[in-house]
């Protein structure tokens, strides 16, 4: 799971560029465990029968001018 958060309008252009390049990462809410919970619950019945089937998860948070969440799902053992 990679979550991209909106760059605050209040930051300087220099800082915004650094955020866009991934040099400054978000340390604000939501917490990583909340991101996992929302995504895992949303994919119940779509990507898997139940989120109890998830055996591993990695979450990263970045800033972007295009806020979004990207999810990559792999079958266990691959």
N, C-alpha and C positions, 0 to 999 in steps of 0.2 A: 504494500500500500504506500503510495506516495501522495501526500497531501500538499497542494500548492495554495498558499494564502495570499490574499490581496496585499499589495504593497501599500502601506498607509500614505495618504495624500499629503500628510504633514511633514514627510521626510524630504531632505534635500535631494537634488538630482544625483549627486555623487553617491549618497547613501542608497538611493533607490537602485542605482546601477549595481552597486555592490550586493544588494539583496537579490536582484535579478540573476546575478552571476553565481549565487549560492555561497558567497563569502560571509554573509550574515544570514543566520537561520532563525526561524521563529521559535521563541521560547514562551509564547503566550498560549492561552487556552484555545482550543480544547486539548486536553492531555492525550497522550498517545493511546492509553487504554480506552478512552471514550471514542476515539477515531475507529479503533478496531471493533468495538462493540457495535457502532452504527453500521459499519460496512458489513460485518459478519451477519448481523441480523437482516440487513437488506437483501443479502444474497441467499438467505434460507429459501429453499424450494426452487431456486433459479440455477445457481452454480453447484449446489450440493443439497442433499436432503435436509441436513441439519448442521448448524455450525459446530457441533461437537465433533464433526469429522475433520476439522482443521487441526493439523498436527504441528504446524510451524507458521510463524507470521513475523514479518519485518515491516516496520513503519518508519518513514522518513518525512520530515516537514521542511518545506521550502517556501520562499516567497516567489510570486510570479505576477506579471501584469494580466495573466489569464488564470484566475483562481479555478481549481478543479481538484478532483481526486482520481488518480490512476490506480487500477487494481490489476495485478498479474496473478493468475491462478494456475498452479501446476499440480498435476496428479502426484500423489506421494510416491517417492522412489524415482522421480525423474529430475 
